[in-house]
């Protein structure tokens, strides 16, 4: 997965309602009406959020009779989580990257030598 895709997923779930939808769908596969009741928001609002989540592949819909029930793409969610762990686990090199080339213009410690 490219870094832009990670950004899109994180940006999408940064919305409070979409984040709540993901959390609910991790425990229950619900339709729009069920999600609207759980979140205490309108069905059209839930549909809009689901459209955004479907567009990036975070949720999929499964038709069950008249209703579509939604489930989380756990694989994608895990990939994003693993990328965050990878980024957080990087070693800190202890200085400004531009310090070594003499190009540093910031007010960090490398300019105070």
N, CA, C and O atoms as a GROMACS GRO file, in nm:
protein
  452
    1UNK      N    1   0.085  -0.117   0.000
    1UNK     CA    2   0.000   0.000   0.000
    1UNK      C    3   0.089   0.124   0.000
    1UNK      O    4   0.190   0.129   0.071
    2UNK      N    5   0.052   0.222  -0.080
    2UNK     CA    6   0.129   0.346  -0.087
    2UNK      C    7   0.093   0.437   0.029
    2UNK      O    8  -0.016   0.428   0.086
    3UNK      N    9   0.185   0.525   0.064
    3UNK     CA   10   0.167   0.615   0.177
    3UNK      C   11   0.040   0.700   0.161
    3UNK      O   12  -0.028   0.726   0.260
    4UNK      N   13   0.008   0.742   0.040
    4UNK     CA   14  -0.113   0.822   0.016
    4UNK      C   15  -0.238   0.747   0.061
    4UNK      O   16  -0.332   0.808   0.112
    5UNK      N   17  -0.240   0.616   0.041
    5UNK     CA   18  -0.355   0.536   0.082
    5UNK      C   19  -0.368   0.534   0.234
    5UNK      O   20  -0.479   0.539   0.287
    6UNK      N   21  -0.256   0.528   0.304
    6UNK     CA   22  -0.259   0.535   0.450
    6UNK      C   23  -0.316   0.668   0.495
    6UNK      O   24  -0.398   0.674   0.587
    7UNK      N   25  -0.272   0.776   0.431
    7UNK     CA   26  -0.322   0.909   0.465
    7UNK      C   27  -0.473   0.916   0.446
    7UNK      O   28  -0.544   0.970   0.531
    8UNK      N   29  -0.521   0.862   0.335
    8UNK     CA   30  -0.664   0.866   0.305
    8UNK      C   31  -0.745   0.791   0.411
    8UNK      O   32  -0.850   0.838   0.454
    9UNK      N   33  -0.696   0.675   0.451
    9UNK     CA   34  -0.768   0.598   0.553
    9UNK      C   35  -0.769   0.675   0.685
    9UNK      O   36  -0.873   0.687   0.748
   10UNK      N   37  -0.655   0.727   0.725
   10UNK     CA   38  -0.647   0.801   0.851
   10UNK      C   39  -0.732   0.928   0.847
   10UNK      O   40  -0.800   0.961   0.945
   11UNK      N   41  -0.730   0.997   0.736
   11UNK     CA   42  -0.810   1.117   0.722
   11UNK      C   43  -0.960   1.082   0.729
   11UNK      O   44  -1.038   1.154   0.789
   12UNK      N   45  -0.997   0.972   0.667
   12UNK     CA   46  -1.137   0.930   0.665
   12UNK      C   47  -1.186   0.893   0.804
   12UNK      O   48  -1.297   0.930   0.841
   13UNK      N   49  -1.107   0.819   0.880
   13UNK     CA   50  -1.154   0.776   1.012
   13UNK      C   51  -1.128   0.882   1.120
   13UNK      O   52  -1.162   0.861   1.237
   14UNK      N   53  -1.069   0.994   1.081
   14UNK     CA   54  -1.050   1.101   1.180
   14UNK      C   55  -1.183   1.171   1.211
   14UNK      O   56  -1.194   1.241   1.312
   15UNK      N   57  -1.282   1.154   1.126
   15UNK     CA   58  -1.415   1.206   1.155
   15UNK      C   59  -1.477   1.124   1.268
   15UNK      O   60  -1.477   1.001   1.262
   16UNK      N   61  -1.530   1.190   1.369
   16UNK     CA   62  -1.581   1.122   1.488
   16UNK      C   63  -1.691   1.021   1.455
   16UNK      O   64  -1.690   0.909   1.507
   17UNK      N   65  -1.784   1.058   1.370
   17UNK     CA   66  -1.894   0.966   1.337
   17UNK      C   67  -1.844   0.844   1.261
   17UNK      O   68  -1.888   0.732   1.288
   18UNK      N   69  -1.752   0.864   1.167
   18UNK     CA   70  -1.699   0.750   1.092
   18UNK      C   71  -1.618   0.659   1.183
   18UNK      O   72  -1.622   0.537   1.169
   19UNK      N   73  -1.543   0.719   1.276
   19UNK     CA   74  -1.467   0.639   1.372
   19UNK      C   75  -1.562   0.554   1.457
   19UNK      O   76  -1.536   0.437   1.482
   20UNK      N   77  -1.672   0.615   1.500
   20UNK     CA   78  -1.771   0.541   1.578
   20UNK      C   79  -1.835   0.430   1.496
   20UNK      O   80  -1.858   0.320   1.546
   21UNK      N   81  -1.863   0.458   1.368
   21UNK     CA   82  -1.921   0.356   1.281
   21UNK      C   83  -1.827   0.236   1.271
   21UNK      O   84  -1.870   0.122   1.282
   22UNK      N   85  -1.699   0.262   1.251
   22UNK     CA   86  -1.601   0.153   1.243
   22UNK      C   87  -1.602   0.073   1.372
   22UNK      O   88  -1.605  -0.050   1.369
   23UNK      N   89  -1.600   0.141   1.486
   23UNK     CA   90  -1.601   0.070   1.615
   23UNK      C   91  -1.725  -0.015   1.634
   23UNK      O   92  -1.717  -0.127   1.684
   24UNK      N   93  -1.839   0.036   1.594
   24UNK     CA   94  -1.963  -0.042   1.606
   24UNK      C   95  -1.959  -0.162   1.513
   24UNK      O   96  -1.993  -0.274   1.553
   25UNK      N   97  -1.916  -0.139   1.389
   25UNK     CA   98  -1.914  -0.248   1.291
   25UNK      C   99  -1.808  -0.355   1.321
   25UNK      O  100  -1.815  -0.465   1.268
   26UNK      N  101  -1.713  -0.323   1.405
   26UNK     CA  102  -1.617  -0.426   1.446
   26UNK      C  103  -1.683  -0.529   1.537
   26UNK      O  104  -1.633  -0.640   1.551
   27UNK      N  105  -1.794  -0.492   1.599
   27UNK     CA  106  -1.866  -0.583   1.689
   27UNK      C  107  -1.995  -0.638   1.630
   27UNK      O  108  -2.035  -0.750   1.662
   28UNK      N  109  -2.060  -0.560   1.544
   28UNK     CA  110  -2.189  -0.600   1.487
   28UNK      C  111  -2.193  -0.562   1.341
   28UNK      O  112  -2.143  -0.455   1.304
   29UNK      N  113  -2.250  -0.644   1.258
   29UNK     CA  114  -2.276  -0.603   1.120
   29UNK      C  115  -2.419  -0.552   1.114
   29UNK      O  116  -2.514  -0.629   1.130
   30UNK      N  117  -2.432  -0.422   1.091
   30UNK     CA  118  -2.561  -0.355   1.098
   30UNK      C  119  -2.596  -0.290   0.965
   30UNK      O  120  -2.510  -0.268   0.879
   31UNK      N  121  -2.724  -0.258   0.949
   31UNK     CA  122  -2.771  -0.182   0.835
   31UNK      C  123  -2.769  -0.033   0.872
   31UNK      O  124  -2.735   0.004   0.984
   32UNK      N  125  -2.805   0.051   0.776
   32UNK     CA  126  -2.806   0.195   0.798
   32UNK      C  127  -2.895   0.232   0.916
   32UNK      O  128  -2.858   0.313   1.000
   33UNK      N  129  -3.014   0.172   0.921
   33UNK     CA  130  -3.108   0.202   1.030
   33UNK      C  131  -3.053   0.166   1.166
   33UNK      O  132  -3.069   0.242   1.262
   34UNK      N  133  -2.987   0.050   1.176
   34UNK     CA  134  -2.927   0.009   1.303
   34UNK      C  135  -2.815   0.101   1.346
   34UNK      O  136  -2.803   0.134   1.464
   35UNK      N  137  -2.734   0.143   1.250
   35UNK     CA  138  -2.625   0.236   1.282
   35UNK      C  139  -2.682   0.372   1.324
   35UNK      O  140  -2.631   0.434   1.417
   36UNK      N  141  -2.786   0.417   1.255
   36UNK     CA  142  -2.847   0.546   1.288
   36UNK      C  143  -2.899   0.545   1.432
   36UNK      O  144  -2.883   0.644   1.504
   37UNK      N  145  -2.961   0.435   1.473
   37UNK     CA  146  -3.010   0.425   1.611
   37UNK      C  147  -2.896   0.425   1.711
   37UNK      O  148  -2.902   0.492   1.814
   38UNK      N  149  -2.791   0.349   1.681
   38UNK     CA  150  -2.675   0.340   1.771
   38UNK      C  151  -2.608   0.477   1.788
   38UNK      O  152  -2.566   0.512   1.898
   39UNK      N  153  -2.599   0.552   1.679
   39UNK     CA  154  -2.527   0.679   1.680
   39UNK      C  155  -2.616   0.799   1.710
   39UNK      O  156  -2.567   0.909   1.736
   40UNK      N  157  -2.746   0.776   1.707
   40UNK     CA  158  -2.842   0.885   1.728
   40UNK      C  159  -2.825   0.996   1.625
   40UNK      O  160  -2.829   1.115   1.658
   41UNK      N  161  -2.805   0.956   1.499
   41UNK     CA  162  -2.799   1.050   1.386
   41UNK      C  163  -2.893   0.999   1.277
   41UNK      O  164  -2.941   0.886   1.284
   42UNK      N  165  -2.919   1.080   1.178
   42UNK     CA  166  -3.014   1.045   1.074
   42UNK      C  167  -2.961   0.935   0.981
   42UNK      O  168  -2.840   0.917   0.968
   43UNK      N  169  -3.053   0.863   0.918
   43UNK     CA  170  -3.014   0.761   0.821
   43UNK      C  171  -2.938   0.821   0.703
   43UNK      O  172  -2.840   0.762   0.658
   44UNK      N  173  -2.981   0.938   0.650
   44UNK     CA  174  -2.903   0.997   0.541
   44UNK      C  175  -2.759   1.031   0.583
   44UNK      O  176  -2.666   1.018   0.503
   45UNK      N  177  -2.741   1.075   0.707
   45UNK     CA  178  -2.605   1.106   0.755
   45UNK      C  179  -2.521   0.978   0.760
   45UNK      O  180  -2.405   0.977   0.718
   46UNK      N  181  -2.580   0.870   0.810
   46UNK     CA  182  -2.510   0.741   0.816
   46UNK      C  183  -2.474   0.696   0.674
   46UNK      O  184  -2.363   0.650   0.649
   47UNK      N  185  -2.568   0.708   0.583
   47UNK     CA  186  -2.543   0.668   0.444
   47UNK      C  187  -2.427   0.746   0.383
   47UNK      O  188  -2.345   0.688   0.312
   48UNK      N  189  -2.420   0.876   0.411
   48UNK     CA  190  -2.309   0.957   0.361
   48UNK      C  191  -2.175   0.908   0.416
   48UNK      O  192  -2.077   0.895   0.342
   49UNK      N  193  -2.172   0.881   0.546
   49UNK     CA  194  -2.049   0.832   0.608
   49UNK      C  195  -2.009   0.696   0.551
   49UNK      O  196  -1.892   0.672   0.523
   50UNK      N  197  -2.107   0.609   0.533
   50UNK     CA  198  -2.078   0.476   0.477
   50UNK      C  199  -2.026   0.486   0.334
   50UNK      O  200  -1.940   0.408   0.293
   51UNK      N  201  -2.078   0.581   0.259
   51UNK     CA  202  -2.031   0.601   0.122
   51UNK      C  203  -1.881   0.635   0.122
   51UNK      O  204  -1.805   0.583   0.041
   52UNK      N  205  -1.841   0.722   0.212
   52UNK     CA  206  -1.700   0.762   0.222
   52UNK      C  207  -1.616   0.641   0.264
   52UNK      O  208  -1.509   0.617   0.208
   53UNK      N  209  -1.663   0.565   0.362
   53UNK     CA  210  -1.590   0.447   0.411
   53UNK      C  211  -1.582   0.339   0.304
   53UNK      O  212  -1.480   0.271   0.292
   54UNK      N  213  -1.687   0.322   0.226
   54UNK     CA  214  -1.685   0.222   0.117
   54UNK      C  215  -1.588   0.264   0.008
   54UNK      O  216  -1.517   0.181  -0.048
   55UNK      N  217  -1.585   0.394  -0.022
   55UNK     CA  218  -1.499   0.445  -0.130
   55UNK      C  219  -1.353   0.409  -0.109
   55UNK      O  220  -1.282   0.378  -0.205
   56UNK      N  221  -1.306   0.414   0.016
   56UNK     CA  222  -1.166   0.380   0.042
   56UNK      C  223  -1.148   0.233   0.080
   56UNK      O  224  -1.036   0.188   0.106
   57UNK      N  225  -1.256   0.157   0.081
   57UNK     CA  226  -1.247   0.014   0.106
   57UNK      C  227  -1.247  -0.028   0.251
   57UNK      O  228  -1.215  -0.143   0.281
   58UNK      N  229  -1.283   0.062   0.341
   58UNK     CA  230  -1.284   0.026   0.484
   58UNK      C  231  -1.407  -0.053   0.525
   58UNK      O  232  -1.401  -0.128   0.623
   59UNK      N  233  -1.517  -0.039   0.454
   59UNK     CA  234  -1.636  -0.119   0.480
   59UNK      C  235  -1.690  -0.173   0.349
   59UNK      O  236  -1.671  -0.114   0.242
   60UNK      N  237  -1.759  -0.285   0.361
   60UNK     CA  238  -1.829  -0.342   0.247
   60UNK      C  239  -1.972  -0.373   0.290
   60UNK      O  240  -1.999  -0.396   0.408
   61UNK      N  241  -2.061  -0.372   0.194
   61UNK     CA  242  -2.201  -0.401   0.221
   61UNK      C  243  -2.238  -0.539   0.171
   61UNK      O  244  -2.190  -0.584   0.067
   62UNK      N  245  -2.323  -0.606   0.246
   62UNK     CA  246  -2.371  -0.739   0.210
   62UNK      C  247  -2.523  -0.736   0.213
   62UNK      O  248  -2.584  -0.714   0.318
   63UNK      N  249  -2.585  -0.759   0.099
   63UNK     CA  250  -2.730  -0.754   0.089
   63UNK      C  251  -2.791  -0.874   0.161
   63UNK      O  252  -2.754  -0.989   0.137
   64UNK      N  253  -2.885  -0.845   0.251
   64UNK     CA  254  -2.958  -0.949   0.324
   64UNK      C  255  -3.106  -0.916   0.314
   64UNK      O  256  -3.160  -0.838   0.393
   65UNK      N  257  -3.170  -0.975   0.216
   65UNK     CA  258  -3.309  -0.940   0.192
   65UNK      C  259  -3.319  -0.798   0.144
   65UNK      O  260  -3.252  -0.759   0.047
   66UNK      N  261  -3.402  -0.719   0.210
   66UNK     CA  262  -3.424  -0.581   0.171
   66UNK      C  263  -3.311  -0.489   0.218
   66UNK      O  264  -3.290  -0.383   0.160
   67UNK      N  265  -3.239  -0.529   0.321
   67UNK     CA  266  -3.139  -0.442   0.383
   67UNK      C  267  -2.997  -0.481   0.344
   67UNK      O  268  -2.969  -0.597   0.312
   68UNK      N  269  -2.908  -0.383   0.348
   68UNK     CA  270  -2.766  -0.406   0.330
   68UNK      C  271  -2.700  -0.391   0.466
   68UNK      O  272  -2.713  -0.288   0.532
   69UNK      N  273  -2.629  -0.495   0.506
   69UNK     CA  274  -2.555  -0.492   0.633
   69UNK      C  275  -2.408  -0.466   0.600
   69UNK      O  276  -2.356  -0.514   0.500
   70UNK      N  277  -2.343  -0.390   0.686
   70UNK     CA  278  -2.206  -0.347   0.660
   70UNK      C  279  -2.108  -0.414   0.755
   70UNK      O  280  -2.138  -0.438   0.872
   71UNK      N  281  -1.990  -0.443   0.701
   71UNK     CA  282  -1.882  -0.505   0.779
   71UNK      C  283  -1.752  -0.430   0.749
   71UNK      O  284  -1.734  -0.373   0.642
   72UNK      N  285  -1.662  -0.433   0.846
   72UNK     CA  286  -1.532  -0.366   0.834
   72UNK      C  287  -1.434  -0.455   0.759
   72UNK      O  288  -1.430  -0.577   0.780
   73UNK      N  289  -1.356  -0.394   0.673
   73UNK     CA  290  -1.244  -0.462   0.609
   73UNK      C  291  -1.130  -0.464   0.711
   73UNK      O  292  -1.046  -0.374   0.714
   74UNK      N  293  -1.130  -0.567   0.793
   74UNK     CA  294  -1.031  -0.576   0.902
   74UNK      C  295  -0.888  -0.582   0.850
   74UNK      O  296  -0.796  -0.532   0.915
   75UNK      N  297  -0.870  -0.643   0.735
   75UNK     CA  298  -0.736  -0.653   0.677
   75UNK      C  299  -0.678  -0.514   0.650
   75UNK      O  300  -0.562  -0.488   0.683
   76UNK      N  301  -0.757  -0.426   0.591
   76UNK     CA  302  -0.710  -0.290   0.564
   76UNK      C  303  -0.684  -0.215   0.693
   76UNK      O  304  -0.584  -0.144   0.705
   77UNK      N  305  -0.774  -0.230   0.789
   77UNK     CA  306  -0.756  -0.163   0.918
   77UNK      C  307  -0.628  -0.210   0.987
   77UNK      O  308  -0.556  -0.130   1.047
   78UNK      N  309  -0.601  -0.340   0.979
   78UNK     CA  310  -0.477  -0.394   1.039
   78UNK      C  311  -0.353  -0.341   0.967
   78UNK      O  312  -0.253  -0.311   1.031
   79UNK      N  313  -0.360  -0.329   0.834
   79UNK     CA  314  -0.246  -0.275   0.759
   79UNK      C  315  -0.213  -0.133   0.805
   79UNK      O  316  -0.096  -0.099   0.823
   80UNK      N  317  -0.315  -0.053   0.822
   80UNK     CA  318  -0.294   0.085   0.867
   80UNK      C  319  -0.236   0.085   1.007
   80UNK      O  320  -0.144   0.162   1.036
   81UNK      N  321  -0.289   0.002   1.095
   81UNK     CA  322  -0.237  -0.008   1.231
   81UNK      C  323  -0.091  -0.052   1.233
   81UNK      O  324  -0.011   0.001   1.309
   82UNK      N  325  -0.057  -0.148   1.150
   82UNK     CA  326   0.082  -0.196   1.142
   82UNK      C  327   0.175  -0.086   1.090
   82UNK      O  328   0.289  -0.075   1.135
   83UNK      N  329   0.126  -0.005   0.997
   83UNK     CA  330   0.207   0.106   0.945
   83UNK      C  331   0.232   0.210   1.054
   83UNK      O  332   0.342   0.264   1.065
   84UNK      N  333   0.130   0.238   1.134
   84UNK     CA  334   0.147   0.332   1.245
   84UNK      C  335   0.249   0.278   1.344
   84UNK      O  336   0.334   0.354   1.393
   85UNK      N  337   0.242   0.150   1.375
   85UNK     CA  338   0.340   0.088   1.466
   85UNK      C  339   0.480   0.096   1.407
   85UNK      O  340   0.576   0.125   1.478
   86UNK      N  341   0.491   0.071   1.277
   86UNK     CA  342   0.621   0.079   1.210
   86UNK      C  343   0.679   0.220   1.220
   86UNK      O  344   0.797   0.236   1.251
   87UNK      N  345   0.597   0.320   1.196
   87UNK     CA  346   0.644   0.458   1.204
   87UNK      C  347   0.684   0.493   1.347
   87UNK      O  348   0.787   0.557   1.370
   88UNK      N  349   0.602   0.452   1.443
   88UNK     CA  350   0.630   0.483   1.584
   88UNK      C  351   0.753   0.410   1.636
   88UNK      O  352   0.813   0.454   1.734
   89UNK      N  353   0.791   0.301   1.573
   89UNK     CA  354   0.904   0.220   1.618
   89UNK      C  355   1.038   0.265   1.561
   89UNK      O  356   1.142   0.213   1.599
   90UNK      N  357   1.035   0.362   1.469
   90UNK     CA  358   1.160   0.408   1.409
   90UNK      C  359   1.250   0.469   1.516
   90UNK      O  360   1.202   0.532   1.610
   91UNK      N  361   1.378   0.448   1.500
   91UNK     CA  362   1.475   0.502   1.595
   91UNK      C  363   1.491   0.650   1.575
   91UNK      O  364   1.491   0.699   1.462
   92UNK      N  365   1.506   0.721   1.683
   92UNK     CA  366   1.533   0.864   1.680
   92UNK      C  367   1.683   0.881   1.666
   92UNK      O  368   1.760   0.826   1.745
   93UNK      N  369   1.726   0.957   1.564
   93UNK     CA  370   1.870   0.971   1.541
   93UNK      C  371   1.932   1.083   1.624
   93UNK      O  372   2.054   1.103   1.618
   94UNK      N  373   1.851   1.154   1.700
   94UNK     CA  374   1.904   1.251   1.793
   94UNK      C  375   1.945   1.385   1.738
   94UNK      O  376   2.008   1.463   1.809
   95UNK      N  377   1.912   1.414   1.616
   95UNK     CA  378   1.950   1.545   1.564
   95UNK      C  379   1.876   1.580   1.437
   95UNK      O  380   1.798   1.502   1.384
   96UNK      N  381   1.902   1.698   1.390
   96UNK     CA  382   1.840   1.749   1.269
   96UNK      C  383   1.905   1.681   1.148
   96UNK      O  384   2.028   1.669   1.142
   97UNK      N  385   1.825   1.638   1.053
   97UNK     CA  386   1.880   1.573   0.934
   97UNK      C  387   1.969   1.667   0.854
   97UNK      O  388   2.066   1.623   0.792
   98UNK      N  389   1.936   1.793   0.854
   98UNK     CA  390   2.012   1.889   0.773
   98UNK      C  391   2.136   1.939   0.845
   98UNK      O  392   2.217   2.011   0.787
   99UNK      N  393   2.151   1.902   0.971
   99UNK     CA  394   2.266   1.945   1.049
   99UNK      C  395   2.396   1.895   0.985
   99UNK      O  396   2.494   1.969   0.978
  100UNK      N  397   2.395   1.772   0.941
  100UNK     CA  398   2.517   1.711   0.888
  100UNK      C  399   2.566   1.779   0.761
  100UNK      O  400   2.686   1.776   0.733
  101UNK      N  401   2.476   1.840   0.683
  101UNK     CA  402   2.515   1.905   0.559
  101UNK      C  403   2.536   2.055   0.576
  101UNK      O  404   2.577   2.123   0.481
  102UNK      N  405   2.509   2.107   0.695
  102UNK     CA  406   2.523   2.249   0.720
  102UNK      C  407   2.409   2.332   0.665
  102UNK      O  408   2.420   2.454   0.659
  103UNK      N  409   2.300   2.267   0.626
  103UNK     CA  410   2.186   2.338   0.568
  103UNK      C  411   2.078   2.372   0.669
  103UNK      O  412   1.974   2.425   0.631
  104UNK      N  413   2.099   2.344   0.795
  104UNK     CA  414   1.995   2.364   0.895
  104UNK      C  415   1.968   2.512   0.918
  104UNK      O  416   2.060   2.590   0.941
  105UNK      N  417   1.842   2.548   0.910
  105UNK     CA  418   1.802   2.686   0.933
  105UNK      C  419   1.709   2.699   1.054
  105UNK      O  420   1.661   2.809   1.083
  106UNK      N  421   1.683   2.592   1.122
  106UNK     CA  422   1.591   2.597   1.235
  106UNK      C  423   1.662   2.645   1.361
  106UNK      O  424   1.782   2.671   1.360
  107UNK      N  425   1.588   2.655   1.466
  107UNK     CA  426   1.644   2.704   1.593
  107UNK      C  427   1.676   2.587   1.687
  107UNK      O  428   1.673   2.603   1.809
  108UNK      N  429   1.706   2.473   1.630
  108UNK     CA  430   1.733   2.356   1.715
  108UNK      C  431   1.876   2.362   1.770
  108UNK      O  432   1.951   2.456   1.742
  109UNK      N  433   1.911   2.265   1.844
  109UNK     CA  434   2.042   2.260   1.908
  109UNK      C  435   2.159   2.261   1.812
  109UNK      O  436   2.267   2.306   1.848
  110UNK      N  437   2.139   2.213   1.688
  110UNK     CA  438   2.253   2.206   1.596
  110UNK      C  439   2.302   2.345   1.556
  110UNK      O  440   2.418   2.359   1.515
  111UNK      N  441   2.218   2.447   1.566
  111UNK     CA  442   2.260   2.583   1.535
  111UNK      C  443   2.325   2.653   1.654
  111UNK      O  444   2.375   2.764   1.640
  112UNK      N  445   2.324   2.592   1.769
  112UNK     CA  446   2.374   2.656   1.889
  112UNK      C  447   2.511   2.604   1.929
  112UNK      O  448   2.551   2.616   2.045
  113UNK      N  449   2.582   2.548   1.838
  113UNK     CA  450   2.716   2.495   1.868
  113UNK      C  451   2.821   2.598   1.852
  113UNK      O  452   2.939   2.570   1.874
   0.00000   0.00000   0.00000
